[in-house]
Amino acid sequence: MIRVRSVLLALAFAMTAYLAATGLWWRGPVDYPILAVATLVLYLATTWLCIFWWPKTDAASGGSERGAGKLPGLAQGLALAAAAIVPTAIAIAVGEESRLQSYGTWYLGGIGALMTVVMARRRPWAAWIGIGMLAAGSMTWMGPANALAQGLVGSVVWVLAAQLLVLSMDRAARDTDRLAQLQRAASGWQASQLVRQRERRVQVQRALQVAGPVLTRTVASGGALTEDERLEARLAEGRLRDELRGPRLLDDDVRAELERARRRGATVTVLDEGGLDGLEEHDLADIRAQLAETLRSAGSDRLYIRTSPHETVAVTVVGRSMPTDGRSAGPSDEDAVDLWREIPLPGRASVDAR
C-alpha cells in the first residue's frame, strides 16, 4: 500500500529536482559555470538529505505520531548553511548581467522549498532563519523589489503554509489522542455498568428465591403466620440481607452455618466493607472455609462478621453474649465479648481465635 508520506517525499523530490534543473538551463553567459554546478550539487545534496533522512524510530513508525519525524540537527545545520551560501554563490557564478534570469533566480524557489521541508520536519525556527537569510541574500544581489517580484514572497507563503499545516496536524493529533482516551474511559464505564447490572440481576434472582415463598405464604394468609412461618420469614430476611451485604463471603457451608446460628436465636450481621478486592477465587474459598469453621464452633448471642480493609486481615468475626449472671434483660453494650477471630489474608500470619 502506498503511504501518504511516500507520496509527499516523491513530490518534494520532484519539486526540488525541477528547481535545480532550472538553474542548469543556461540561456545566456555564465561567468563561473563550475561554481554554479557545485552550488547546485550542494543544494540538491542538502535538500535530499533533509527529505530522506529519517531516524530509525520515525521510519519504523511511519512518522505518524505527533512530534515524530523531527529533522536531525546535522541536516538542519546544512540547510541553514545552504540558505546562506547558495544566493551569494549563484549571484557570483552567473554574473551581474544574468542575475535576473531564471537560472539566476531559481534559488528563490529552491531555498524556499528547502525551508518548507525544514518546517515540515518540525524545525520552525531554523526555517524562518533560513527564509531571513534568503531574503537578505537575494535583496543584496538583485534589490528588494526584484527579489519580491521574482519569488521571495512565494517562498515566505510556502513556509507559512507549512507551519500552519503542521500546527493543524498537531492539534488534530491531540484531539485524536483525547478522543481515544475518552472512548477507552467510556468503554470501561460501560463494561463496569454491565457487570453491575449482571450483579443486580443475580441479586434480584437470589432475593426472589429466598423471599418469594415466604412472601407468597404471607399474602395468601393475610399476614396471619404461625410461629414456624414467622421463624422462616426471619430466616429469609437474614439470608436476603447476607446476599445483599456480603455476597463474596458466602458459599453453601457459610450459608448453612449462618442459618444454624439464627435458628438457635443468635442475631447475625454480615457486612462486606472492602478488603477482598483482587483476591483469586481459591483465596476467597479458603477465607470462606475458615469463616464456616469459626461459625460452626460459635455459641454467641450476637455475631458480627465484617471484611477488613487492613493489609493483613481479611475478615473479622466478633461474638458477644449476655453476662452469665443473667442481670441483663437483653442485649446491651455491657455484653461480654466471647469470640474474636481475625481471618488473615492468604499468605499472612493469622490471629488465633479467642
C-alpha positions as CSV (number, residue, x, y, z in Angstrom):
1,M,0.0,0.0,0.0
2,I,1.3,3.5,-0.9
3,R,1.6,5.6,2.2
4,V,0.9,9.3,2.4
5,R,4.4,10.0,3.5
6,S,5.9,8.2,0.5
7,V,3.8,10.4,-1.9
8,L,4.8,13.6,-0.1
9,L,8.5,12.6,-0.3
10,A,8.2,11.9,-4.0
11,L,6.6,15.3,-4.6
12,A,9.2,17.1,-2.6
13,F,12.0,15.2,-4.6
14,A,10.4,16.1,-7.9
15,M,9.9,19.7,-7.0
16,T,13.4,20.3,-5.8
17,A,14.9,18.5,-8.8
18,Y,12.8,20.7,-11.2
19,L,14.0,23.9,-9.5
20,A,17.6,22.7,-9.6
21,A,17.2,21.8,-13.3
22,T,16.1,25.3,-13.9
23,G,19.4,26.5,-12.6
24,L,21.2,24.4,-15.3
25,W,19.2,25.7,-18.2
26,W,21.6,28.5,-19.2
27,R,20.3,30.8,-21.9
28,G,22.9,33.4,-21.5
29,P,26.5,33.8,-20.3
30,V,27.6,32.3,-17.0
31,D,30.8,33.7,-15.5
32,Y,31.7,30.7,-13.4
33,P,29.9,27.6,-14.6
34,I,31.8,25.3,-12.2
35,L,30.8,27.3,-9.2
36,A,27.2,27.2,-10.5
37,V,27.2,23.5,-10.8
38,A,28.9,23.0,-7.5
39,T,26.3,25.2,-5.8
40,L,23.5,23.1,-7.4
41,V,25.1,19.9,-6.1
42,L,25.4,21.4,-2.6
43,Y,21.7,22.4,-2.8
44,L,20.5,19.0,-4.0
45,A,22.6,17.1,-1.6
46,T,21.3,19.2,1.4
47,T,17.7,19.2,0.2
48,W,17.5,15.5,-0.5
49,L,19.3,14.8,2.8
50,C,16.6,16.8,4.6
51,I,13.9,15.0,2.7
52,F,15.0,11.4,3.0
53,W,17.0,11.3,6.3
54,W,14.5,9.9,8.9
55,P,15.7,8.4,12.2
56,K,15.1,4.7,12.6
57,T,12.3,5.2,15.2
58,D,10.4,7.5,12.8
59,A,11.0,5.2,9.8
60,A,9.6,2.2,11.8
61,S,6.5,4.1,12.9
62,G,5.9,5.7,9.6
63,G,6.2,9.2,11.2
64,S,2.6,9.1,12.1
65,E,3.0,10.0,15.8
66,R,2.7,13.7,16.8
67,G,6.2,15.0,17.1
68,A,7.8,12.2,15.1
69,G,10.0,13.0,12.0
70,K,11.9,15.9,13.5
71,L,14.8,16.9,11.3
72,P,18.2,15.8,12.7
73,G,20.5,18.6,13.9
74,L,23.2,17.9,11.3
75,A,20.7,18.2,8.4
76,Q,19.3,21.4,10.0
77,G,22.7,23.0,10.1
78,L,23.4,22.0,6.5
79,A,20.1,23.6,5.4
80,L,21.0,26.9,7.1
81,A,24.4,26.8,5.5
82,A,22.8,26.3,2.1
83,A,20.4,29.2,2.7
84,A,23.4,31.4,3.5
85,I,25.7,30.2,0.7
86,V,23.5,29.5,-2.3
87,P,22.2,33.0,-3.1
88,T,25.6,34.6,-3.0
89,A,27.3,31.7,-4.9
90,I,24.7,31.7,-7.7
91,A,24.8,35.5,-8.0
92,I,28.6,35.4,-8.4
93,A,28.5,32.4,-10.7
94,V,26.0,33.8,-13.3
95,G,27.4,37.3,-13.2
96,E,25.7,40.7,-12.9
97,E,24.0,40.6,-16.3
98,S,22.2,37.3,-15.7
99,R,21.1,37.7,-12.1
100,L,17.5,38.3,-13.1
101,Q,17.4,35.4,-15.5
102,S,15.6,32.2,-14.5
103,Y,18.8,30.3,-14.0
104,G,20.0,33.2,-11.8
105,T,16.8,33.4,-9.6
106,W,16.0,29.7,-9.2
107,Y,17.4,29.7,-5.7
108,L,14.5,31.9,-4.5
109,G,12.1,28.9,-5.1
110,G,14.8,26.4,-4.3
111,I,15.7,27.7,-0.9
112,G,12.0,28.4,-0.2
113,A,11.3,24.7,-1.0
114,L,14.2,23.6,1.3
115,M,12.9,25.8,4.2
116,T,9.4,24.4,3.6
117,V,10.9,20.9,4.1
118,V,12.7,22.1,7.2
119,M,9.4,23.5,8.5
120,A,7.5,20.3,7.7
121,R,10.2,18.4,9.6
122,R,9.3,20.4,12.7
123,R,12.2,22.9,12.8
124,P,10.2,26.2,12.6
125,W,13.0,28.4,14.0
126,A,15.5,27.1,11.5
127,A,13.0,27.5,8.6
128,W,12.3,31.1,9.4
129,I,16.0,31.9,9.9
130,G,16.7,30.3,6.6
131,I,14.0,32.5,5.0
132,G,15.6,35.5,6.6
133,M,19.0,34.6,5.1
134,L,17.4,34.0,1.7
135,A,15.7,37.5,1.9
136,A,18.9,39.2,2.9
137,G,21.0,37.5,0.2
138,S,18.5,37.9,-2.6
139,M,17.8,41.6,-1.8
140,T,21.5,42.3,-1.6
141,W,22.3,40.9,-5.1
142,M,19.1,41.8,-7.0
143,G,17.4,44.5,-4.9
144,P,14.3,44.3,-2.7
145,A,11.8,44.9,-5.5
146,N,13.3,42.4,-7.8
147,A,13.6,39.8,-5.0
148,L,10.0,40.2,-4.1
149,A,8.9,40.0,-7.7
150,Q,11.0,37.0,-8.6
151,G,9.7,34.6,-6.0
152,L,10.7,35.7,-2.4
153,V,7.0,36.3,-1.5
154,G,6.1,32.8,-2.7
155,S,8.8,31.2,-0.6
156,V,7.5,33.0,2.5
157,V,4.0,31.9,1.8
158,W,5.1,28.3,1.3
159,V,6.9,28.2,4.7
160,L,4.0,29.9,6.4
161,A,1.5,27.4,4.9
162,A,3.7,24.6,6.0
163,Q,3.8,25.9,9.6
164,L,0.0,26.3,9.7
165,L,-0.4,22.8,8.3
166,V,2.0,21.3,10.9
167,L,0.1,23.1,13.7
168,S,-3.2,21.9,12.4
169,M,-1.9,18.3,12.3
170,D,-0.6,18.5,15.8
171,R,-3.9,19.8,17.0
172,A,-5.7,17.1,15.2
173,A,-3.3,14.5,16.8
174,R,-4.0,15.9,20.2
175,D,-7.7,15.8,19.6
176,T,-7.4,12.2,18.4
177,D,-5.5,11.2,21.5
178,R,-8.1,12.8,23.7
179,L,-10.9,11.2,21.8
180,A,-9.2,7.8,22.2
181,Q,-8.8,8.3,25.9
182,L,-12.5,9.3,26.2
183,Q,-13.5,6.2,24.2
184,R,-11.5,4.0,26.5
185,A,-12.9,5.6,29.5
186,A,-16.5,5.3,28.1
187,S,-15.8,1.6,27.2
188,G,-14.5,0.9,30.8
189,W,-17.5,2.7,32.3
190,Q,-19.9,0.8,30.1
191,A,-18.2,-2.5,31.0
192,S,-18.5,-1.7,34.7
193,Q,-22.1,-0.8,34.3
194,L,-22.8,-4.1,32.5
195,V,-21.1,-6.0,35.3
196,R,-23.1,-4.1,37.9
197,Q,-26.3,-4.8,36.0
198,R,-25.5,-8.5,35.9
199,E,-24.7,-8.5,39.6
200,R,-28.0,-6.7,40.4
201,R,-29.9,-9.3,38.3
202,V,-28.2,-12.1,40.2
203,Q,-29.1,-10.5,43.5
204,V,-32.7,-9.9,42.5
205,Q,-33.0,-13.5,41.4
206,R,-31.5,-14.7,44.7
207,A,-33.8,-12.4,46.6
208,L,-36.8,-13.8,44.8
209,Q,-35.6,-17.3,45.5
210,V,-35.1,-16.6,49.2
211,A,-38.1,-14.3,49.9
212,G,-40.5,-15.4,47.2
213,P,-42.0,-18.4,49.0
214,V,-42.3,-16.5,52.3
215,L,-44.0,-13.5,50.7
216,T,-46.4,-15.8,48.9
217,R,-47.4,-17.5,52.1
218,T,-47.8,-14.1,53.9
219,V,-50.0,-12.8,51.1
220,A,-52.0,-15.9,51.0
221,S,-52.6,-16.0,54.8
222,G,-53.3,-12.3,55.0
223,G,-50.3,-11.9,57.4
224,A,-51.6,-14.5,59.9
225,L,-48.4,-16.6,60.1
226,T,-47.7,-19.4,62.5
227,E,-44.7,-19.4,64.8
228,D,-42.8,-21.6,62.4
229,E,-43.7,-19.4,59.5
230,R,-42.6,-16.3,61.3
231,L,-39.3,-18.0,62.0
232,E,-38.9,-18.9,58.4
233,A,-39.7,-15.3,57.5
234,R,-36.9,-14.0,59.9
235,L,-34.5,-16.5,58.4
236,A,-35.4,-15.5,54.9
237,E,-34.8,-11.8,55.8
238,G,-31.4,-12.7,57.3
239,R,-30.5,-14.7,54.2
240,L,-31.5,-11.8,52.0
241,R,-29.5,-9.3,54.0
242,D,-26.5,-11.6,53.8
243,E,-26.8,-11.8,50.0
244,L,-27.0,-8.1,49.6
245,R,-24.4,-7.0,52.2
246,G,-21.7,-9.7,51.9
247,P,-22.1,-11.9,48.8
248,R,-18.3,-12.5,48.5
249,L,-18.3,-14.1,52.0
250,L,-20.9,-16.7,51.2
251,D,-20.8,-20.2,50.0
252,D,-23.0,-23.2,50.8
253,D,-21.2,-24.0,54.1
254,V,-21.2,-20.4,55.3
255,R,-24.9,-20.0,54.5
256,A,-25.7,-23.2,56.4
257,E,-23.8,-22.1,59.5
258,L,-25.4,-18.6,59.4
259,E,-28.8,-20.2,59.3
260,R,-27.9,-22.6,62.1
261,A,-26.9,-19.7,64.3
262,R,-30.1,-17.8,63.6
263,R,-32.2,-20.9,64.3
264,R,-30.7,-21.1,67.7
265,G,-31.7,-17.5,68.3
266,A,-28.5,-15.6,67.6
267,T,-28.5,-12.2,65.9
268,V,-26.1,-12.2,62.9
269,T,-24.8,-9.2,61.0
270,V,-22.7,-9.7,57.8
271,L,-21.1,-6.7,56.1
272,D,-18.6,-6.6,53.2
273,E,-16.8,-3.3,53.8
274,G,-14.0,-3.9,51.3
275,G,-10.6,-5.5,51.5
276,L,-11.4,-8.6,49.4
277,D,-10.9,-6.8,46.0
278,G,-8.4,-8.5,43.7
279,L,-8.4,-11.9,45.5
280,E,-8.4,-15.0,43.4
281,E,-11.3,-17.4,43.8
282,H,-9.2,-20.0,45.6
283,D,-8.2,-17.4,48.1
284,L,-11.8,-16.5,48.7
285,A,-12.7,-20.2,49.1
286,D,-10.0,-20.5,51.8
287,I,-11.4,-17.5,53.6
288,R,-14.9,-18.9,53.4
289,A,-13.8,-22.2,54.8
290,Q,-12.2,-20.6,57.8
291,L,-15.3,-18.5,58.3
292,A,-17.6,-21.5,58.2
293,E,-15.3,-23.3,60.7
294,T,-15.4,-20.3,63.1
295,L,-19.2,-20.1,62.9
296,R,-19.5,-23.8,63.4
297,S,-17.9,-23.5,66.9
298,A,-19.5,-20.2,67.8
299,G,-22.1,-20.0,70.6
300,S,-22.5,-16.2,70.9
301,D,-25.8,-14.4,71.2
302,R,-24.7,-11.8,68.7
303,L,-22.3,-12.3,65.8
304,Y,-20.7,-9.6,63.7
305,I,-18.9,-10.7,60.6
306,R,-17.1,-7.9,58.6
307,T,-14.5,-7.7,56.0
308,S,-11.5,-5.6,56.9
309,P,-9.5,-3.1,54.9
310,H,-6.4,-4.0,57.0
311,E,-3.4,-5.0,55.0
312,T,-3.1,-8.4,56.7
313,V,-6.7,-9.2,57.9
314,A,-9.4,-10.4,55.5
315,V,-12.4,-10.9,57.8
316,T,-13.1,-10.2,61.5
317,V,-15.7,-12.2,63.4
318,V,-16.8,-10.9,66.8
319,G,-19.2,-12.7,69.1
320,R,-20.9,-11.2,72.1
321,S,-23.2,-12.8,74.7
322,M,-25.2,-11.7,77.8
323,P,-23.4,-12.0,81.2
324,T,-23.8,-15.4,82.8
325,D,-25.3,-14.0,86.0
326,G,-28.5,-13.0,84.0
327,R,-28.7,-9.5,85.3
328,S,-29.1,-8.0,81.8
329,A,-32.6,-8.4,80.5
330,G,-31.5,-8.1,76.9
331,P,-28.6,-7.3,74.6
332,S,-26.6,-4.2,75.7
333,D,-23.3,-2.6,75.4
334,E,-22.2,-4.5,78.5
335,D,-22.4,-7.8,76.7
336,A,-19.2,-9.8,77.1
337,V,-17.0,-10.5,74.0
338,D,-16.7,-14.2,74.0
339,L,-15.4,-14.6,70.4
340,W,-12.8,-12.8,68.4
341,R,-11.4,-14.2,65.3
342,E,-9.4,-12.4,62.6
343,I,-9.1,-14.4,59.4
344,P,-5.9,-13.4,57.6
345,L,-5.4,-12.6,54.0
346,P,-3.8,-15.5,52.2
347,G,-0.1,-15.7,52.9
348,R,-0.3,-13.6,56.0
349,A,0.0,-14.6,59.6
350,S,-3.2,-15.5,61.3
351,V,-4.6,-14.3,64.6
352,D,-5.8,-17.1,66.8
353,A,-9.5,-17.4,67.8
354,R,-10.3,-16.5,71.3
